[in-house]
Amino acid sequence: MAIRAKASSALQFLLDNSLLLVIGATAGLVWANLDSVSYAMATRHLGFVVNDVGMVFFFALMTKEVYEAMLPGGPLASWREAAVPVFAAVGGMVVPAGLFAGSAAALGQPDLIRGWAIPCATDIAFAYLAARLIFRRGHPAIPFLLLLAIADDAMGLAILAIGYPTRALAPGLLGVGLAVAIGFAWMLRRMGVGNFWWYVLGPGTISWIALHEGGLHPALALVPIVPAMPHARSTLKKLGSDAEVSLATMQGFEEWWKVPVQVVLLLFGIVNAGVPLASVGTVTGLVLVSLVVGKPVGIVVTTALAEWCGFRRPEGLDYRSVLTLGVAAGIGFTVALFFATAAFPAGDLLNEAKMGALLSVVAFPMALMVGKAVRRANL
């Protein structure tokens, strides 16, 4: 019984801290370098299931946390506060991209400038894990980082669609499909529908198809749908009835998906971390430095600029915390791998870029160290 209790406690610790992602990434890296053939065969089809379908629910849970932070009384309740992480996301893209392009030009290798978008990326899963380990639950830094990362990746995917198109962008189909999905979701809310599966299988499916066929990554399919789910604080009137009902659809969604999403993160790490360790070159250094240095600089500077322009930092979020989450946002990892594949054709440059994206996980222990120093300074 004692062994079972310890095993259960250890598993709960792994789940609570999203450490299955780290285990999966390590396993994928080791597997790909020991037997690249079997790794490629195993992950060829799994990649679509995990990246395009499974990660939909991870992004949805992150959206829920951001949404709750924007409710009255939350750290991002005011639009003047919610706008700051969006501005920070822009700075966290512009500075790394400029650093990459400028460094490539200074080195006399203009052919490398094509990879400027790679350090724009932030790996939400790893960044969120770092924030969870550094900041206490309820700290404004966590929703700030999540909103920043979601805005970052949404803008990054738009950049990919326009700058590195793999298919023709269909803005008409995209706009109409999303409008129908969002309208459908809010109609369900008005009707007092409390089962989250209606929102996932109905509007969520329409949103996924619209993004996929419109030329953007479908992993963000539930991001515009989650805010329509009734929240525990909401009271809705059932259609044709005057009785008010309190619904917790959003909370039910989180409760159902929080463990399956951890399994998705395990598979996400396995599928995306398989990069050859021998691939190190100029592009590796450009990607790594642009992410690890450019991200925190861009985020801190833009946050200060936004505040100077009249916007407002969330209460309880000082600049040492902004620096900490800026360092955490420097983890490009899997999203940067995705950007690299779009920027460079198969070959040495692509492998070098992938290695830089992979090595950006050094920002993870860096963020933990900065966070520890911040906590000591606040004592």
ZAMARGU-4260 file (C-alpha; in steps of 0.2 Angstrom, whole numbers, plus 5000, padded with zeros to 4 digits):
<rodrens>
0) 5000/5000/5000 | 5014/5012/5004 | 5022/5009/4987 | 5006/5012/4978 | 5003/5028/4988
5) 5021/5034/4984 | 5018/5030/4965 | 5001/5039/4966 | 5009/5054/4974 | 5023/5054/4961
10) 5011/5053/4947 | 5001/5067/4954 | 5016/5078/4955 | 5021/5075/4937 | 5003/5079/4932
15) 5002/5095/4943 | 5018/5102/4936 | 5016/5096/4918 | 5032/5086/4919 | 5026/5073/4907
20) 5030/5086/4893 | 5049/5086/4899 | 5049/5067/4899 | 5041/5066/4882 | 5053/5079/4875
25) 5068/5069/4882 | 5062/5053/4876 | 5059/5060/4858 | 5076/5067/4858 | 5085/5051/4864
30) 5074/5040/4852 | 5078/5051/4837 | 5096/5051/4840 | 5097/5032/4843 | 5086/5026/4829
35) 5080/5039/4818 | 5072/5027/4806 | 5060/5020/4819 | 5057/5037/4826 | 5052/5044/4809
40) 5040/5029/4806 | 5032/5030/4823 | 5029/5049/4822 | 5025/5052/4804 | 5006/5050/4806
45) 5005/5054/4825 | 5011/5071/4822 | 4995/5077/4814 | 4984/5069/4828 | 4995/5077/4842
50) 4999/5094/4834 | 4983/5098/4825 | 4970/5089/4836 | 4977/5085/4853 | 4984/5102/4856
55) 4968/5110/4852 | 4963/5106/4870 | 4979/5112/4878 | 4976/5129/4870 | 4958/5129/4876
60) 4963/5126/4894 | 4976/5140/4892 | 4962/5151/4885 | 4951/5147/4900 | 4965/5153/4912
65) 4967/5169/4902 | 4948/5172/4902 | 4946/5170/4920 | 4960/5182/4923 | 4950/5195/4913
70) 4934/5193/4923 | 4930/5207/4935 | 4942/5207/4950 | 4955/5197/4939 | 4973/5204/4936
75) 4968/5207/4918 | 4950/5213/4921 | 4953/5231/4913 | 4957/5233/4895 | 4971/5244/4899
80) 4979/5229/4909 | 4974/5216/4896 | 4982/5226/4882 | 4999/5226/4890 | 5004/5208/4887
85) 4998/5210/4869 | 5010/5224/4867 | 5023/5214/4875 | 5020/5200/4863 | 5023/5212/4849
90) 5040/5217/4857 | 5044/5199/4860 | 5043/5196/4841 | 5050/5212/4834 | 5066/5212/4844
95) 5071/5194/4841 | 5067/5195/4823 | 5077/5211/4821 | 5091/5203/4831 | 5091/5188/4820
100) 5090/5197/4803 | 5103/5211/4809 | 5115/5198/4814 | 5114/5188/4798 | 5117/5204/4788
105) 5131/5209/4799 | 5139/5191/4796 | 5138/5194/4777 | 5125/5180/4775 | 5109/5188/4769
110) 5103/5170/4763 | 5100/5167/4782 | 5088/5182/4784 | 5074/5171/4778 | 5074/5163/4795
115) 5069/5179/4804 | 5052/5173/4810 | 5060/5157/4819 | 5064/5167/4835 | 5047/5175/4835
120) 5040/5159/4843 | 5036/5155/4861 | 5032/5137/4866 | 5017/5140/4877 | 5018/5122/4885
125) 5036/5125/4891 | 5033/5143/4896 | 5018/5139/4906 | 5027/5125/4915 | 5041/5137/4920
130) 5028/5150/4926 | 5019/5137/4936 | 5035/5132/4945 | 5041/5150/4948 | 5025/5159/4953
135) 5012/5154/4965 | 4994/5150/4959 | 4984/5165/4956 | 5000/5176/4952 | 4996/5189/4938
140) 5012/5184/4929 | 5004/5167/4924 | 4989/5174/4914 | 5000/5188/4908 | 5012/5176/4901
145) 4998/5165/4894 | 4990/5179/4885 | 5007/5185/4878 | 5011/5168/4872 | 4994/5165/4864
150) 4995/5182/4855 | 5013/5179/4850 | 5009/5162/4842 | 4993/5168/4834 | 5002/5183/4826
155) 5016/5171/4822 | 5005/5159/4813 | 4998/5174/4803 | 5016/5178/4798 | 5019/5160/4792
160) 5003/5160/4782 | 5008/5176/4773 | 5027/5175/4773 | 5029/5157/4771 | 5013/5150/4763
165) 5012/5131/4761 | 4995/5134/4754 | 4985/5149/4748 | 4977/5159/4762 | 4959/5159/4761
170) 4953/5174/4771 | 4935/5174/4765 | 4933/5155/4770 | 4942/5159/4786 | 4932/5174/4791
175) 4915/5166/4787 | 4919/5150/4795 | 4925/5158/4812 | 4910/5169/4812 | 4898/5155/4810
180) 4907/5145/4824 | 4907/5159/4836 | 4889/5164/4832 | 4884/5145/4835 | 4894/5145/4852
185) 4885/5161/4858 | 4868/5154/4852 | 4871/5138/4863 | 4876/5150/4878 | 4860/5160/4875
190) 4850/5144/4875 | 4857/5139/4892 | 4867/5123/4885 | 4878/5118/4899 | 4886/5102/4892
195) 4904/5107/4885 | 4903/5093/4872 | 4890/5103/4862 | 4903/5118/4861 | 4918/5106/4856
200) 4909/5095/4843 | 4898/5109/4836 | 4907/5126/4835 | 4924/5119/4839 | 4923/5108/4824
205) 4917/5122/4812 | 4931/5133/4819 | 4944/5119/4816 | 4939/5117/4798 | 4939/5135/4795
210) 4957/5137/4802 | 4963/5122/4793 | 4955/5126/4776 | 4958/5144/4778 | 4977/5142/4779
215) 4980/5144/4798 | 4985/5131/4811 | 4970/5122/4818 | 4977/5120/4835 | 4969/5137/4840
220) 4951/5131/4835 | 4944/5132/4853 | 4952/5149/4857 | 4937/5159/4851 | 4925/5146/4857
225) 4930/5144/4875 | 4924/5162/4880 | 4907/5157/4875 | 4906/5143/4887 | 4895/5147/4902
230) 4906/5151/4917 | 4903/5147/4935 | 4899/5166/4939 | 4887/5167/4924 | 4868/5165/4927
235) 4858/5161/4911 | 4840/5160/4907 | 4834/5143/4899 | 4825/5146/4883 | 4807/5148/4886
240) 4809/5148/4905 | 4811/5162/4917 | 4821/5151/4929 | 4839/5156/4930 | 4852/5142/4931
245) 4870/5143/4936 | 4881/5134/4924 | 4900/5129/4925 | 4903/5123/4908 | 4920/5130/4907
250) 4925/5122/4924 | 4917/5105/4918 | 4928/5106/4902 | 4944/5109/4912 | 4940/5095/4925
255) 4937/5083/4910 | 4952/5087/4900 | 4966/5092/4912 | 4973/5074/4913 | 4971/5069/4895
260) 4980/5085/4890 | 4995/5080/4901 | 4995/5064/4890 | 4994/5075/4874 | 5009/5085/4881
265) 5019/5069/4883 | 5016/5064/4865 | 5019/5082/4860 | 5036/5081/4867 | 5040/5064/4859
270) 5034/5069/4842 | 5042/5086/4841 | 5059/5084/4850 | 5067/5072/4838 | 5082/5083/4832
275) 5099/5077/4827 | 5111/5083/4840 | 5126/5084/4827 | 5117/5099/4818 | 5126/5114/4825
280) 5131/5129/4814 | 5128/5148/4812 | 5109/5147/4811 | 5109/5138/4828 | 5118/5152/4836
285) 5107/5165/4828 | 5091/5157/4833 | 5097/5153/4851 | 5103/5171/4855 | 5088/5179/4847
290) 5077/5169/4857 | 5086/5169/4874 | 5091/5187/4873 | 5079/5195/4861 | 5063/5189/4869
295) 5066/5196/4887 | 5073/5212/4881 | 5058/5215/4869 | 5045/5210/4882 | 5052/5221/4896
300) 5055/5236/4884 | 5038/5235/4876 | 5029/5233/4893 | 5038/5249/4899 | 5033/5258/4883
305) 5015/5252/4885 | 5014/5258/4903 | 5022/5275/4897 | 5008/5276/4884 | 4995/5275/4898
310) 4991/5257/4899 | 4993/5248/4915 | 5003/5233/4922 | 4992/5221/4932 | 4993/5224/4950
315) 5006/5213/4959 | 5017/5212/4943 | 5033/5221/4945 | 5047/5222/4932 | 5057/5208/4940
320) 5043/5197/4937 | 5041/5204/4919 | 5059/5200/4916 | 5057/5182/4923 | 5042/5178/4912
325) 5052/5186/4897 | 5065/5174/4900 | 5053/5160/4900 | 5045/5166/4884 | 5062/5163/4876
330) 5059/5145/4875 | 5055/5143/4857 | 5056/5124/4856 | 5042/5115/4847 | 5034/5131/4840
335) 5051/5137/4834 | 5054/5120/4826 | 5038/5122/4816 | 5043/5140/4810 | 5060/5133/4805
340) 5052/5120/4794 | 5042/5133/4785 | 5057/5145/4784 | 5071/5133/4777 | 5070/5118/4765
345) 5076/5101/4770 | 5095/5102/4773 | 5109/5108/4784 | 5101/5125/4787 | 5085/5118/4792
350) 5094/5106/4804 | 5105/5120/4811 | 5089/5130/4814 | 5080/5116/4823 | 5095/5113/4834
355) 5094/5132/4839 | 5076/5130/4843 | 5079/5114/4853 | 5093/5122/4863 | 5082/5137/4868
360) 5076/5126/4882 | 5091/5133/4891 | 5079/5147/4895 | 5069/5135/4906 | 5083/5134/4920
365) 5087/5152/4917 | 5069/5157/4920 | 5069/5146/4936 | 5086/5154/4942 | 5079/5172/4938
370) 5063/5168/4947 | 5072/5161/4962 | 5082/5178/4963 | 5066/5188/4962 | 5058/5178/4976
375) 5074/5181/4987 | 5074/5200/4982 | 5055/5201/4987 | 5058/5193/5005
</rodrens>
